[in-house]
Amino acid sequence: MNHSHAIQNHKDPVCGMDLSSENNEFTFDWNNHTYNFCSEHCRNEFEKSPETYLKKSSFFLKRWWDNYLKRLNKATKGKKPKCCDKN
C-alpha cells in the first residue's frame, strides 16, 4: 500500500514566506492544525502568540484581496470579467 502524501504549499504565518510540505522541518501543532515555518526563529515567534500571527495573516490576506480587486477594477475600467457576466 502506498502511503505517499501529495506535496502541499503553505505560507509561513510569521514572515509570509511560501513553503512546501516537502521540507517541513519546522512545524507547530496548535488548535488542531499544523503550521509550517521557514525557520526555527519563525516557529518560536509563533509559539509565543499564535493568535497574534493568525489575526495578522487574515488581515494581510484581506488587504491583498481588496488591493487586487481595486487593480482589476482599474484595469477593466469597471467592467465585470466575462466569467461574472450573466448575459
Secondary structure as GFF3:
##gff-version 3
##sequence-region A 1 87
A	DSSP	beta_strand	9	11	.	.	.	ID=ss1
A	DSSP	beta_strand	18	20	.	.	.	ID=ss2
A	DSSP	three_ten_helix	21	23	.	.	.	ID=ss3
A	DSSP	beta_strand	26	30	.	.	.	ID=ss4
A	DSSP	beta_strand	33	37	.	.	.	ID=ss5
A	DSSP	alpha_helix	40	48	.	.	.	ID=ss6
A	DSSP	alpha_helix	50	75	.	.	.	ID=ss7
A	DSSP	three_ten_helix	82	84	.	.	.	ID=ss8
###
